[in-house]
Amino acid sequence: MPRRTISAILILGLLLLLCSTAVTAAEKARRFRLPGTTGVVDLAAFRGKVVYLDFWASWCVPCRKSFPWMNMLQARYREKGFEVIAISLDESPGDATVFLRKYPAAFTVAFDRRGKVAEAYGLKVMPTSYIIDRRGFIVKSYEGFSSANKRDAEATIERLVNGR
């Protein structure tokens, strides 16, 4: 195949990737209203707060490690206007309930049983998380759960809750 054709294919592929429907940093967070453990969870109600939005499922092994960490974040930064919202993608409410008994959440939990919100955010990997600033814009996103993601997320949250 001629070099020019290969270059054109690569450029087209890059453009398609950049124009995908997935939510990216510096984009307004997509609003949602979902049932939650304590009533309806509406992202608009969290405007003015820094939000760590996490998509999880009971079958997601890394999610088991992320819940204690998200509990720690919630406890550490709540007084500074920070909230964790964790959205379960389990189709069965029982699966999510069993998970939450084993890995309790000291933060807001919502249920996206049909996956419509996950689809709107363009999820590809579990877990996937977003940091949303006080104005409702996504400033960072993370696919998976790792030590590097934790360090970066904590630094970003610290900066945002302190107004920097």
Secondary structure, DSSP 8 states (H G I E B T S, - for coil): --HHHHHHHHHHHHHHHHTSSS--TTSB----EEEETTEEEEGGGGTTSEEEEEEE-TT-HHHHHHHHHHHHHHHHHGGGTEEEEEEE--SSHHHHHHHHHHS--SSEEEE-TT-HHHHHTT--SSSEEEEE-TTSBEEEEEES--HHHHHHHHHHHHHHHTT-
